[in-house]
Amino acid sequence: MKYGVNRNTLLVIAGVVWITAGLNIFRIGILSWCKSMINIQNILMTLFVFLLFFCFIFRKQFKRHKKRIASKEKKKNCPFSFFDLKGWIIMIFMIALGATIRHFSLLPIAFIAIFYTGLSLALTLTGVLFIRYRCTHNKSDIL
């Protein structure tokens, strides 16, 4: 591949993509909070969504993608190969589903506020894990 990147760069790209997705979803969540009621119950449900997604889904995804990236060739990897095909399909499905739900107002705004804010925090933290892993491990471990 002419414009390939090494594994360290793939880890950084993965982190940036996860953080960017998280911040975009966070923006939507906060805008939804402005239109709904903020109370302790909703904040606790947001925390539950965060813990559910981070502990049971995204942390496992981080470990799986980290391991897959580490097994790649040392140089010349496609910059988009931080996800495998399944990861890209899931991401496209989630984006399409979220856009459809918001466009057609299929769920109450309070649900969107709670769900998107919790989801965004989990996405962002997962992105931070990729960057932290890249920064805290010896280059020779990754390269």
N, CA, C and O atoms as a MOPAC input file, in Angstrom:
PM7 MOZYME 1SCF
protein

 N      0.84500 1    -1.17800 1     0.00000 1
 C      0.00000 1     0.00000 1     0.00000 1
 C      0.88600 1     1.23600 1     0.00000 1
 O      1.80600 1     1.34800 1     0.81000 1
 N      0.61000 1     2.15100 1    -0.89800 1
 C      1.44100 1     3.33900 1    -1.07400 1
 C      1.40300 1     4.25200 1     0.15100 1
 O      2.43700 1     4.78800 1     0.55100 1
 N      0.23500 1     4.43200 1     0.74700 1
 C      0.08400 1     5.35800 1     1.86700 1
 C     -0.16300 1     4.61000 1     3.17300 1
 O     -1.00400 1     5.02000 1     3.97300 1
 N      0.54500 1     3.54700 1     3.38800 1
 C      0.35900 1     2.73600 1     4.58500 1
 C      0.89600 1     3.41200 1     5.84000 1
 O      1.71400 1     4.33000 1     5.77400 1
 N      0.41400 1     2.93300 1     6.98700 1
 C      0.84900 1     3.45400 1     8.27800 1
 C      1.28300 1     2.28000 1     9.16200 1
 O      0.90000 1     1.13400 1     8.93000 1
 N      2.08600 1     2.59200 1    10.17400 1
 C      2.52000 1     1.52700 1    11.08000 1
 C      1.46600 1     1.29500 1    12.16900 1
 O      0.45400 1     1.99300 1    12.23400 1
 N      1.72500 1     0.32000 1    13.00500 1
 C      0.75400 1    -0.06100 1    14.04300 1
 C      0.55800 1     1.04500 1    15.07500 1
 O     -0.55200 1     1.23700 1    15.57200 1
 N      1.61800 1     1.76900 1    15.40000 1
 C      1.48100 1     2.87400 1    16.34900 1
 C      0.49800 1     3.91300 1    15.82700 1
 O     -0.35100 1     4.41200 1    16.56500 1
 N      0.62500 1     4.22500 1    14.55700 1
 C     -0.27100 1     5.20200 1    13.94800 1
 C     -1.69700 1     4.67800 1    13.91200 1
 O     -2.64000 1     5.44300 1    14.11400 1
 N     -1.87000 1     3.38800 1    13.65700 1
 C     -3.21700 1     2.79700 1    13.67800 1
 C     -3.86200 1     2.95400 1    15.05000 1
 O     -5.05700 1     3.23500 1    15.14200 1
 N     -3.09200 1     2.77700 1    16.10700 1
 C     -3.63100 1     2.95200 1    17.46100 1
 C     -4.08200 1     4.39300 1    17.69000 1
 O     -5.13200 1     4.63300 1    18.28600 1
 N     -3.29200 1     5.34200 1    17.21700 1
 C     -3.66200 1     6.75300 1    17.36600 1
 C     -4.90100 1     7.07000 1    16.53700 1
 O     -5.80500 1     7.75600 1    17.01300 1
 N     -4.95100 1     6.57700 1    15.30000 1
 C     -6.12400 1     6.80700 1    14.44700 1
 C     -7.36300 1     6.21600 1    15.10900 1
 O     -8.41500 1     6.85400 1    15.13800 1
 N     -7.24400 1     5.01000 1    15.63600 1
 C     -8.38400 1     4.37800 1    16.31800 1
 C     -8.85100 1     5.25300 1    17.47500 1
 O    -10.04800 1     5.49600 1    17.63000 1
 N     -7.91900 1     5.72100 1    18.28000 1
 C     -8.27400 1     6.57700 1    19.41200 1
 C     -8.96600 1     7.84700 1    18.97900 1
 O     -9.97400 1     8.24000 1    19.56700 1
 N     -8.43900 1     8.49000 1    17.95800 1
 C     -9.02200 1     9.73800 1    17.47100 1
 C    -10.43100 1     9.50700 1    16.91300 1
 O    -11.33300 1    10.31200 1    17.14900 1
 N    -10.61500 1     8.41800 1    16.18100 1
 C    -11.93900 1     8.11700 1    15.62000 1
 C    -12.95100 1     7.84900 1    16.73500 1
 O    -14.06600 1     8.37000 1    16.69700 1
 N    -12.56800 1     7.03800 1    17.72900 1
 C    -13.48400 1     6.74600 1    18.83500 1
 C    -13.80800 1     8.01700 1    19.62000 1
 O    -14.96300 1     8.23900 1    19.98400 1
 N    -12.80700 1     8.84800 1    19.88200 1
 C    -13.03900 1    10.09900 1    20.62300 1
 C    -13.91400 1    11.05000 1    19.81200 1
 O    -14.82100 1    11.67700 1    20.35900 1
 N    -13.65000 1    11.16100 1    18.52400 1
 C    -14.45600 1    12.03900 1    17.66300 1
 C    -15.91000 1    11.58800 1    17.63700 1
 O    -16.82300 1    12.40700 1    17.74500 1
 N    -16.12100 1    10.28500 1    17.49300 1
 C    -17.49100 1     9.75500 1    17.51700 1
 C    -18.14700 1    10.05400 1    18.86400 1
 O    -19.30500 1    10.46700 1    18.92300 1
 N    -17.39800 1     9.84100 1    19.93900 1
 C    -17.93400 1    10.10100 1    21.27200 1
 C    -18.30700 1    11.55600 1    21.46700 1
 O    -19.36600 1    11.85400 1    22.02000 1
 N    -17.45500 1    12.46700 1    21.02200 1
 C    -17.75000 1    13.89400 1    21.18700 1
 C    -18.94400 1    14.32600 1    20.33700 1
 O    -19.73300 1    15.16900 1    20.76300 1
 N    -19.08000 1    13.76200 1    19.14800 1
 C    -20.22100 1    14.08900 1    18.30100 1
 C    -21.52900 1    13.60600 1    18.94400 1
 O    -22.52800 1    14.32600 1    18.95700 1
 N    -21.50900 1    12.39600 1    19.46900 1
 C    -22.68900 1    11.85400 1    20.14500 1
 C    -22.96400 1    12.65300 1    21.42600 1
 O    -24.12100 1    12.88700 1    21.77900 1
 N    -21.91200 1    13.06400 1    22.11100 1
 C    -22.06000 1    13.86700 1    23.32700 1
 C    -22.77400 1    15.18200 1    23.01000 1
 O    -23.65400 1    15.61800 1    23.75200 1
 N    -22.38500 1    15.79900 1    21.90900 1
 C    -23.02900 1    17.05500 1    21.48800 1
 C    -24.52600 1    16.85200 1    21.31500 1
 O    -25.32300 1    17.66600 1    21.77900 1
 N    -24.90900 1    15.77200 1    20.65100 1
 C    -26.33400 1    15.47600 1    20.44200 1
 C    -27.01600 1    15.21700 1    21.78900 1
 O    -28.13300 1    15.67600 1    22.02700 1
 N    -26.33100 1    14.47600 1    22.66600 1
 C    -26.88800 1    14.19300 1    23.98700 1
 C    -27.11200 1    15.46000 1    24.79500 1
 O    -28.15900 1    15.62200 1    25.42300 1
 N    -26.14000 1    16.35300 1    24.78200 1
 C    -26.26600 1    17.60600 1    25.54500 1
 C    -27.37600 1    18.47800 1    24.96700 1
 O    -28.14300 1    19.07700 1    25.72100 1
 N    -27.47100 1    18.55800 1    23.65200 1
 C    -28.57000 1    19.32100 1    23.04600 1
 C    -29.92200 1    18.72900 1    23.44800 1
 O    -30.89200 1    19.46100 1    23.64300 1
 N    -29.97700 1    17.42300 1    23.56800 1
 C    -31.21300 1    16.76400 1    23.99400 1
 C    -31.49900 1    17.03700 1    25.47400 1
 O    -32.65400 1    17.20200 1    25.86600 1
 N    -30.44000 1    17.08500 1    26.29500 1
 C    -30.63500 1    17.41900 1    27.71200 1
 C    -31.24500 1    18.80800 1    27.86000 1
 O    -32.04800 1    19.04000 1    28.76300 1
 N    -30.86700 1    19.73300 1    26.97600 1
 C    -31.39900 1    21.09700 1    27.04700 1
 C    -32.90600 1    21.13200 1    26.80400 1
 O    -33.58000 1    22.07500 1    27.21900 1
 N    -33.43200 1    20.11800 1    26.13800 1
 C    -34.85800 1    20.05900 1    25.81600 1
 C    -35.63200 1    19.14200 1    26.75800 1
 O    -36.84900 1    19.01200 1    26.62500 1
 N    -34.94900 1    18.50600 1    27.70400 1
 C    -35.62200 1    17.55800 1    28.59300 1
 C    -35.30500 1    17.90100 1    30.04800 1
 O    -34.57600 1    18.85000 1    30.33900 1
 N    -35.86200 1    17.11900 1    30.93100 1
 C    -35.70300 1    17.38000 1    32.35700 1
 C    -34.43100 1    16.72100 1    32.88600 1
 O    -34.17300 1    15.54000 1    32.65100 1
 N    -33.64800 1    17.51800 1    33.60600 1
 C    -32.45700 1    16.98100 1    34.24800 1
 C    -32.81300 1    16.70400 1    35.70900 1
 O    -33.17300 1    17.61200 1    36.45800 1
 N    -32.70600 1    15.43800 1    36.09600 1
 C    -32.92200 1    15.07000 1    37.49000 1
 C    -31.98900 1    13.91600 1    37.84100 1
 O    -31.33200 1    13.35000 1    36.96800 1
 N    -31.93800 1    13.58200 1    39.09000 1
 C    -30.99400 1    12.56200 1    39.56100 1
 C    -31.27800 1    11.20400 1    38.92000 1
 O    -30.35000 1    10.45000 1    38.62400 1
 N    -32.54200 1    10.89400 1    38.70700 1
 C    -32.89300 1     9.60900 1    38.08700 1
 C    -32.32300 1     9.52000 1    36.66800 1
 O    -31.76900 1     8.48900 1    36.28700 1
 N    -32.45600 1    10.58100 1    35.89900 1
 C    -31.92100 1    10.59300 1    34.53000 1
 C    -30.39100 1    10.53200 1    34.52600 1
 O    -29.79600 1     9.89100 1    33.66000 1
 N    -29.76300 1    11.19300 1    35.48400 1
 C    -28.30700 1    11.15300 1    35.57600 1
 C    -27.84000 1     9.73300 1    35.92900 1
 O    -26.85600 1     9.24600 1    35.37200 1
 N    -28.54200 1     9.07800 1    36.84800 1
 C    -28.20000 1     7.69600 1    37.20600 1
 C    -28.40900 1     6.74800 1    36.02600 1
 O    -27.62400 1     5.82100 1    35.83000 1
 N    -29.45900 1     6.97300 1    35.24300 1
 C    -29.67900 1     6.12900 1    34.06100 1
 C    -28.57900 1     6.36600 1    33.02600 1
 O    -28.16700 1     5.43100 1    32.34000 1
 N    -28.10300 1     7.60100 1    32.90800 1
 C    -26.98400 1     7.89800 1    32.00800 1
 C    -25.73400 1     7.14500 1    32.45500 1
 O    -25.01600 1     6.57700 1    31.63200 1
 N    -25.48200 1     7.14300 1    33.74700 1
 C    -24.34600 1     6.40400 1    34.29600 1
 C    -24.48600 1     4.90800 1    34.01300 1
 O    -23.50300 1     4.24300 1    33.68600 1
 N    -25.69600 1     4.38200 1    34.13700 1
 C    -25.95000 1     2.97300 1    33.84300 1
 C    -25.64300 1     2.66300 1    32.36900 1
 O    -25.00000 1     1.65700 1    32.06900 1
 N    -26.10100 1     3.52200 1    31.45500 1
 C    -25.83100 1     3.32800 1    30.02200 1
 C    -24.32200 1     3.33700 1    29.77100 1
 O    -23.80200 1     2.49300 1    29.04300 1
 N    -23.62700 1     4.29900 1    30.38100 1
 C    -22.17200 1     4.36400 1    30.24300 1
 C    -21.52100 1     3.06000 1    30.69400 1
 O    -20.72500 1     2.46800 1    29.96400 1
 N    -21.86400 1     2.62000 1    31.89900 1
 C    -21.24700 1     1.39900 1    32.44400 1
 C    -21.58200 1     0.17500 1    31.59600 1
 O    -20.72500 1    -0.67600 1    31.36000 1
 N    -22.80700 1     0.09200 1    31.14700 1
 C    -23.23200 1    -1.03300 1    30.31700 1
 C    -22.40600 1    -1.10200 1    29.03300 1
 O    -21.85000 1    -2.14900 1    28.70200 1
 N    -22.33000 1     0.01200 1    28.32000 1
 C    -21.60200 1     0.01800 1    27.05400 1
 C    -20.09600 1    -0.12800 1    27.25700 1
 O    -19.44300 1    -0.88100 1    26.53400 1
 N    -19.54300 1     0.58800 1    28.23600 1
 C    -18.10200 1     0.52100 1    28.40600 1
 C    -17.66000 1    -0.84800 1    28.91500 1
 O    -16.74900 1    -1.45300 1    28.35000 1
 N    -18.28700 1    -1.33200 1    29.96200 1
 C    -17.83300 1    -2.58100 1    30.59200 1
 C    -18.11700 1    -3.82000 1    29.75900 1
 O    -17.30800 1    -4.74800 1    29.72800 1
 N    -19.25300 1    -3.84200 1    29.08700 1
 C    -19.65400 1    -5.08000 1    28.41700 1
 C    -19.45700 1    -5.07600 1    26.90000 1
 O    -19.51200 1    -6.13300 1    26.27200 1
 N    -19.23000 1    -3.91000 1    26.30700 1
 C    -19.09400 1    -3.87500 1    24.84700 1
 C    -17.78200 1    -3.22600 1    24.42600 1
 O    -16.94500 1    -3.88500 1    23.80900 1
 N    -17.58500 1    -1.95400 1    24.74300 1
 C    -16.46800 1    -1.21300 1    24.17700 1
 C    -15.11300 1    -1.62300 1    24.74600 1
 O    -14.12000 1    -1.61100 1    24.01900 1
 N    -15.04700 1    -1.98000 1    26.01000 1
 C    -13.76300 1    -2.43100 1    26.55300 1
 C    -13.32700 1    -3.71500 1    25.87500 1
 O    -12.13900 1    -3.90700 1    25.61400 1
 N    -14.27800 1    -4.60100 1    25.58400 1
 C    -13.96600 1    -5.83200 1    24.85200 1
 C    -13.53500 1    -5.50600 1    23.42700 1
 O    -12.61700 1    -6.13000 1    22.89400 1
 N    -14.19700 1    -4.53200 1    22.81100 1
 C    -13.82000 1    -4.11500 1    21.46300 1
 C    -12.39900 1    -3.55000 1    21.46000 1
 O    -11.60400 1    -3.84300 1    20.56700 1
 N    -12.09700 1    -2.74100 1    22.46700 1
 C    -10.74600 1    -2.19000 1    22.57600 1
 C     -9.71000 1    -3.31000 1    22.63200 1
 O     -8.72300 1    -3.27800 1    21.89800 1
 N     -9.92700 1    -4.28700 1    23.48700 1
 C     -8.97400 1    -5.38400 1    23.62500 1
 C     -8.84400 1    -6.16300 1    22.32400 1
 O     -7.74000 1    -6.53400 1    21.92500 1
 N     -9.96700 1    -6.41000 1    21.66500 1
 C     -9.93600 1    -7.17400 1    20.41800 1
 C     -9.19500 1    -6.40900 1    19.31800 1
 O     -8.35400 1    -6.97600 1    18.62100 1
 N     -9.51200 1    -5.12100 1    19.16500 1
 C     -8.86200 1    -4.33100 1    18.11400 1
 C     -7.39000 1    -4.08900 1    18.43600 1
 O     -6.55300 1    -4.09200 1    17.53400 1
 N     -7.06700 1    -3.88200 1    19.70200 1
 C     -5.66900 1    -3.68900 1    20.11100 1
 C     -4.84900 1    -4.92500 1    19.75200 1
 O     -3.74700 1    -4.81600 1    19.21500 1
 N     -5.38700 1    -6.07500 1    20.04800 1
 C     -4.69200 1    -7.32700 1    19.74800 1
 C     -4.54300 1    -7.51800 1    18.23500 1
 O     -3.49100 1    -7.94300 1    17.75600 1
 N     -5.60400 1    -7.20100 1    17.49200 1
 C     -5.55900 1    -7.35800 1    16.03800 1
 C     -4.55300 1    -6.39300 1    15.41900 1
 O     -3.81100 1    -6.77200 1    14.51300 1
 N     -4.52000 1    -5.14800 1    15.89800 1
 C     -3.56700 1    -4.16400 1    15.37600 1
 C     -2.13800 1    -4.61400 1    15.68600 1
 O     -1.25100 1    -4.48700 1    14.84200 1
 N     -1.91600 1    -5.13300 1    16.88200 1
 C     -0.57300 1    -5.59000 1    17.26800 1
 C     -0.09500 1    -6.73700 1    16.38900 1
 O      1.11000 1    -6.92100 1    16.21900 1
 N     -1.01700 1    -7.51100 1    15.82800 1
 C     -0.62100 1    -8.65400 1    14.99700 1
 C     -0.40300 1    -8.26600 1    13.53500 1
 O     -0.00900 1    -9.10600 1    12.72600 1
 N     -0.65300 1    -7.01700 1    13.19500 1
 C     -0.47200 1    -6.57000 1    11.80400 1
 C      1.00800 1    -6.42300 1    11.46500 1
 O      1.86900 1    -6.45500 1    12.34400 1
 N      1.28200 1    -6.26400 1    10.18300 1
 C      2.64500 1    -6.02500 1     9.72500 1
 C      3.17700 1    -4.74100 1    10.35000 1
 O      2.41300 1    -3.86900 1    10.76300 1
 N      4.49800 1    -4.64400 1    10.41000 1
 C      5.10800 1    -3.48800 1    11.05900 1
 C      4.85600 1    -2.18300 1    10.31300 1
 O      4.73300 1    -1.13200 1    10.94300 1
 N      4.77700 1    -2.22600 1     9.00700 1
 C      4.60400 1    -0.99200 1     8.22500 1
 C      3.60000 1    -1.22000 1     7.10700 1
 O      3.24400 1    -2.35200 1     6.77700 1
 N      3.16600 1    -0.13500 1     6.55000 1
 C      2.32100 1    -0.14700 1     5.35100 1
 C      0.96200 1    -0.82500 1     5.56100 1
 O      0.56200 1    -1.67100 1     4.76300 1
 N      0.26000 1    -0.45800 1     6.62400 1
 C     -1.10400 1    -0.92500 1     6.83700 1
 C     -2.07100 1     0.15700 1     6.38400 1
 O     -1.77800 1     1.34800 1     6.49300 1
 N     -3.19800 1    -0.25400 1     5.88800 1
 C     -4.22600 1     0.70000 1     5.47500 1
 C     -4.63100 1     1.55100 1     6.68000 1
 O     -4.88000 1     0.99900 1     7.75100 1
 N     -4.70400 1     2.87700 1     6.53800 1
 C     -5.07100 1     3.74200 1     7.66300 1
 C     -6.46300 1     3.45100 1     8.23200 1
 O     -6.76400 1     3.84700 1     9.35800 1
 N     -7.29900 1     2.77300 1     7.47500 1
 C     -8.65300 1     2.45000 1     7.94400 1
 C     -8.74100 1     1.05100 1     8.55300 1
 O     -9.82700 1     0.60100 1     8.91600 1
 N     -7.61200 1     0.36900 1     8.66400 1
 C     -7.64100 1    -1.01400 1     9.14800 1
 C     -7.61900 1    -1.12900 1    10.67000 1
 O     -7.38700 1    -2.21200 1    11.20700 1
 N     -7.85800 1    -0.01800 1    11.36500 1
 C     -7.97200 1    -0.10900 1    12.81500 1
 C     -9.25600 1    -0.83300 1    13.20300 1
 O     -9.37000 1    -1.36000 1    14.31000 1
 N    -10.23300 1    -0.85700 1    12.27800 1
 C    -11.44100 1    -1.67400 1    12.42400 1
 C    -11.33000 1    -2.83800 1    11.45700 1
 O    -10.70100 1    -2.72200 1    10.40500 1
 N    -11.93500 1    -3.95000 1    11.80900 1
 C    -12.09300 1    -5.03100 1    10.84800 1
 C    -13.43400 1    -4.81700 1    10.14200 1
 O    -14.14700 1    -3.86100 1    10.44800 1
 N    -13.77700 1    -5.68500 1     9.21400 1
 C    -15.01800 1    -5.52000 1     8.45900 1
 C    -16.23900 1    -5.49400 1     9.37500 1
 O    -17.14200 1    -4.67600 1     9.19600 1
 N    -16.25900 1    -6.38900 1    10.35200 1
 C    -17.37900 1    -6.43800 1    11.30000 1
 C    -17.50800 1    -5.11200 1    12.04900 1
 O    -18.62200 1    -4.62500 1    12.24600 1
 N    -16.39600 1    -4.52300 1    12.46600 1
 C    -16.41500 1    -3.24200 1    13.16800 1
 C    -16.98900 1    -2.12700 1    12.31500 1
 O    -17.77600 1    -1.31200 1    12.79800 1
 N    -16.59400 1    -2.08600 1    11.03100 1
 C    -17.12100 1    -1.06200 1    10.12700 1
 C    -18.62200 1    -1.24900 1     9.90700 1
 O    -19.36900 1    -0.27100 1     9.87400 1
 N    -19.06500 1    -2.48900 1     9.75800 1
 C    -20.50200 1    -2.75800 1     9.55700 1
 C    -21.29800 1    -2.31800 1    10.77900 1
 O    -22.34700 1    -1.68700 1    10.64500 1
 N    -20.80500 1    -2.64600 1    11.96800 1
 C    -21.49400 1    -2.24800 1    13.19300 1
 C    -21.55700 1    -0.72600 1    13.30100 1
 O    -22.59700 1    -0.17000 1    13.65400 1
 N    -20.45400 1    -0.05400 1    12.99900 1
 C    -20.43800 1     1.40700 1    13.07900 1
 C    -21.43200 1     2.02900 1    12.09800 1
 O    -22.17500 1     2.93800 1    12.46700 1
 N    -21.45000 1     1.55600 1    10.87400 1
 C    -22.38000 1     2.09200 1     9.87300 1
 C    -23.82300 1     1.85100 1    10.31100 1
 O    -24.67200 1     2.73200 1    10.17200 1
 N    -24.10100 1     0.65500 1    10.84100 1
 C    -25.44300 1     0.33700 1    11.31000 1
 C    -25.85500 1     1.26300 1    12.46000 1
 O    -26.97600 1     1.77200 1    12.47700 1
 N    -24.95000 1     1.47800 1    13.41700 1
 C    -25.27500 1     2.33100 1    14.56000 1
 C    -25.53100 1     3.77400 1    14.13200 1
 O    -26.45400 1     4.41300 1    14.63800 1
 N    -24.73700 1     4.28700 1    13.21800 1
 C    -24.92600 1     5.65600 1    12.72500 1
 C    -26.27100 1     5.77100 1    12.00600 1
 O    -27.02800 1     6.71300 1    12.23900 1
 N    -26.55900 1     4.81500 1    11.13900 1
 C    -27.82300 1     4.84900 1    10.38600 1
 C    -29.02400 1     4.72600 1    11.31700 1
 O    -30.01400 1     5.43900 1    11.15300 1
 N    -28.94100 1     3.83100 1    12.28800 1
 C    -30.03700 1     3.65300 1    13.23200 1
 C    -30.26100 1     4.91900 1    14.05400 1
 O    -31.39800 1     5.35800 1    14.22700 1
 N    -29.18100 1     5.50400 1    14.55900 1
 C    -29.30000 1     6.73200 1    15.35100 1
 C    -29.88100 1     7.88300 1    14.54400 1
 O    -30.74400 1     8.61300 1    15.03200 1
 N    -29.41400 1     8.04800 1    13.31700 1
 C    -29.93300 1     9.12600 1    12.46700 1
 C    -31.41100 1     8.91100 1    12.15600 1
 O    -32.19400 1     9.86100 1    12.15900 1
 N    -31.79000 1     7.67200 1    11.89000 1
 C    -33.19400 1     7.35800 1    11.59700 1
 C    -34.08100 1     7.62900 1    12.80700 1
 O    -35.15200 1     8.22100 1    12.67500 1
 N    -33.64000 1     7.20000 1    13.97800 1
 C    -34.42500 1     7.41600 1    15.20300 1
 C    -34.62500 1     8.90100 1    15.46300 1
 O    -35.72900 1     9.32700 1    15.80300 1
 N    -33.57400 1     9.69000 1    15.30700 1
 C    -33.69600 1    11.13100 1    15.54800 1
 C    -34.51200 1    11.81000 1    14.45900 1
 O    -35.34400 1    12.66800 1    14.75600 1
 N    -34.28600 1    11.44000 1    13.20500 1
 C    -34.99400 1    12.08500 1    12.09700 1
 C    -36.50600 1    11.89500 1    12.19100 1
 O    -37.27300 1    12.82900 1    11.95600 1
 N    -36.92000 1    10.69500 1    12.53200 1
 C    -38.35900 1    10.39300 1    12.59900 1
 C    -38.91900 1    10.51500 1    14.02300 1
 O    -40.07000 1    10.15100 1    14.26500 1
 N    -38.12600 1    11.01800 1    14.95300 1
 C    -38.55100 1    11.19500 1    16.35200 1
 C    -39.18500 1     9.92000 1    16.90300 1
 O    -40.28000 1     9.95700 1    17.46500 1
 N    -38.49900 1     8.80500 1    16.74200 1
 C    -39.03100 1     7.50700 1    17.15300 1
 C    -38.93400 1     7.26900 1    18.66300 1
 O    -39.62900 1     6.41000 1    19.20500 1
 N    -38.08000 1     8.02000 1    19.32800 1
 C    -37.92200 1     7.87800 1    20.77500 1
 C    -38.02500 1     9.25000 1    21.44100 1
 O    -37.69200 1    10.26300 1    20.82400 1
 N    -38.48000 1     9.29100 1    22.68600 1
 C    -38.60200 1    10.57800 1    23.38300 1
 C    -37.24000 1    11.25400 1    23.55700 1
 O    -36.21000 1    10.58700 1    23.65500 1
 N    -37.25400 1    12.56400 1    23.59300 1
 C    -36.02000 1    13.34300 1    23.69600 1
 C    -35.27500 1    13.02300 1    24.99900 1
 O    -34.04400 1    13.04600 1    25.02400 1
 N    -36.00000 1    12.72900 1    26.06800 1
 C    -35.35400 1    12.38600 1    27.34600 1
 C    -34.54500 1    11.09100 1    27.19900 1
 O    -33.45400 1    10.97600 1    27.75700 1
 N    -35.07700 1    10.12200 1    26.45200 1
 C    -34.34600 1     8.88200 1    26.22100 1
 C    -33.07800 1     9.16400 1    25.42300 1
 O    -32.01000 1     8.64100 1    25.74000 1
 N    -33.19800 1     9.98800 1    24.39200 1
 C    -32.02500 1    10.32300 1    23.55700 1
 C    -30.96700 1    11.00600 1    24.42000 1
 O    -29.78000 1    10.70100 1    24.29700 1
 N    -31.38300 1    11.92400 1    25.28800 1
 C    -30.43000 1    12.61900 1    26.15700 1
 C    -29.67500 1    11.62600 1    27.03100 1
 O    -28.44800 1    11.67000 1    27.11600 1
 N    -30.40200 1    10.74500 1    27.67000 1
 C    -29.79700 1     9.76200 1    28.57300 1
 C    -28.90300 1     8.79200 1    27.80100 1
 O    -27.73700 1     8.59800 1    28.14700 1
 N    -29.45400 1     8.19600 1    26.76900 1
 C    -28.75000 1     7.16500 1    26.02400 1
 C    -27.51000 1     7.72900 1    25.32200 1
 O    -26.42700 1     7.15200 1    25.42300 1
 N    -27.66100 1     8.84100 1    24.61800 1
 C    -26.53800 1     9.40000 1    23.85900 1
 C    -25.42600 1     9.89700 1    24.77500 1
 O    -24.24700 1     9.74200 1    24.45600 1
 N    -25.78700 1    10.48900 1    25.90200 1
 C    -24.74800 1    10.97500 1    26.80500 1
 C    -23.96300 1     9.80100 1    27.39100 1
 O    -22.73300 1     9.84100 1    27.42900 1
 N    -24.65200 1     8.76900 1    27.84300 1
 C    -23.96000 1     7.59100 1    28.36800 1
 C    -23.11300 1     6.90600 1    27.31600 1
 O    -21.96800 1     6.53500 1    27.57300 1
 N    -23.67700 1     6.73700 1    26.12700 1
 C    -22.95400 1     6.11700 1    25.02200 1
 C    -21.71400 1     6.93100 1    24.64500 1
 O    -20.64600 1     6.37300 1    24.39500 1
 N    -21.87200 1     8.25200 1    24.60700 1
 C    -20.75600 1     9.11100 1    24.21000 1
 C    -19.60400 1     9.02400 1    25.20400 1
 O    -18.43900 1     9.01500 1    24.80600 1
 N    -19.91900 1     8.96100 1    26.48000 1
 C    -18.85400 1     8.84800 1    27.48100 1
 C    -18.10400 1     7.53200 1    27.32700 1
 O    -16.88300 1     7.48900 1    27.47700 1
 N    -18.83000 1     6.46000 1    27.02900 1
 C    -18.19200 1     5.15800 1    26.82200 1
 C    -17.31800 1     5.16400 1    25.56200 1
 O    -16.20500 1     4.63800 1    25.57800 1
 N    -17.81100 1     5.74900 1    24.49000 1
 C    -17.02800 1     5.84800 1    23.24900 1
 C    -15.75000 1     6.65000 1    23.48300 1
 O    -14.66400 1     6.23500 1    23.07900 1
 N    -15.88900 1     7.79400 1    24.13300 1
 C    -14.74100 1     8.67000 1    24.37100 1
 C    -13.69700 1     7.97800 1    25.25000 1
 O    -12.50300 1     8.04200 1    24.95800 1
 N    -14.13200 1     7.32600 1    26.30500 1
 C    -13.19500 1     6.62800 1    27.17700 1
 C    -12.47400 1     5.51500 1    26.42000 1
 O    -11.28500 1     5.28800 1    26.64700 1
 N    -13.16400 1     4.83100 1    25.53900 1
 C    -12.52800 1     3.78200 1    24.73600 1
 C    -11.45300 1     4.39000 1    23.84000 1
 O    -10.37100 1     3.82100 1    23.69900 1
 N    -11.74200 1     5.53300 1    23.23800 1
 C    -10.74100 1     6.22700 1    22.43300 1
 C     -9.51500 1     6.60800 1    23.25200 1
 O     -8.38100 1     6.49200 1    22.78800 1
 N     -9.76200 1     7.06400 1    24.47700 1
 C     -8.66400 1     7.40700 1    25.37100 1
 C     -7.81800 1     6.16600 1    25.67200 1
 O     -6.59600 1     6.26300 1    25.77900 1
 N     -8.45300 1     5.01100 1    25.80700 1
 C     -7.69400 1     3.77700 1    26.05100 1
 C     -6.72400 1     3.47700 1    24.91200 1
 O     -5.58700 1     3.07000 1    25.15500 1
 N     -7.16900 1     3.67800 1    23.66100 1
 C     -6.27800 1     3.44400 1    22.51400 1
 C     -5.07200 1     4.37900 1    22.57700 1
 O     -3.93400 1     3.94300 1    22.40100 1
 N     -5.32200 1     5.65400 1    22.82600 1
 C     -4.22400 1     6.63500 1    22.87700 1
 C     -3.30500 1     6.32900 1    24.06200 1
 O     -2.08100 1     6.36400 1    23.93600 1
 N     -3.90800 1     6.03100 1    25.20500 1
 C     -3.11200 1     5.71500 1    26.40000 1
 C     -2.25200 1     4.48200 1    26.17200 1
 O     -1.08200 1     4.45200 1    26.55300 1
 N     -2.83500 1     3.46600 1    25.54900 1
 C     -2.07400 1     2.25200 1    25.25300 1
 C     -0.88700 1     2.58700 1    24.35900 1
 O      0.22500 1     2.11700 1    24.60000 1
 N     -1.11200 1     3.37900 1    23.35300 1
 C     -0.03600 1     3.77400 1    22.43700 1
 C      1.05000 1     4.55400 1    23.16800 1
 O      2.23600 1     4.36400 1    22.90000 1
 N      0.65600 1     5.42400 1    24.08200 1
 C      1.62800 1     6.28300 1    24.76400 1
 C      2.35000 1     5.59600 1    25.91500 1
 O      3.47800 1     5.96900 1    26.23600 1
 N      1.73300 1     4.60700 1    26.53900 1
 C      2.32900 1     4.00100 1    27.73300 1
 C      3.13300 1     2.74200 1    27.44900 1
 O      3.88700 1     2.29000 1    28.31100 1
 N      2.99100 1     2.16900 1    26.26600 1
 C      3.74300 1     0.95300 1    25.96600 1
 C      4.98800 1     1.28900 1    25.16400 1
 O      4.99100 1     2.18800 1    24.32400 1
 N      6.01500 1     0.56000 1    25.43900 1
 C      7.27900 1     0.72400 1    24.74700 1
 C      7.05100 1     0.53400 1    23.24400 1
 O      6.36900 1    -0.40400 1    22.83200 1
 N      7.61200 1     1.40900 1    22.44200 1
 C      7.43400 1     1.29400 1    20.99100 1
 C      7.81500 1    -0.07800 1    20.48400 1
 O      7.18500 1    -0.58100 1    19.55400 1
 N      8.82100 1    -0.69800 1    21.06200 1
 C      9.24000 1    -2.00900 1    20.58100 1
 C      8.17800 1    -3.07400 1    20.86600 1
 O      8.11300 1    -4.08400 1    20.16500 1
 N      7.32600 1    -2.85000 1    21.91200 1
 C      6.24300 1    -3.79700 1    22.17900 1
 C      5.21700 1    -3.78000 1    21.06100 1
 O      4.65900 1    -4.81700 1    20.70300 1
 N      4.97300 1    -2.60600 1    20.51400 1
 C      3.94100 1    -2.45200 1    19.49300 1
 C      4.53500 1    -2.66900 1    18.10100 1
 O      3.96900 1    -3.38500 1    17.27400 1
 N      5.67400 1    -2.04600 1    17.86100 1
 C      6.32100 1    -2.18600 1    16.55900 1
 C      6.93400 1    -3.53800 1    16.49100 1
 O      7.54100 1    -3.89100 1    15.48000 1

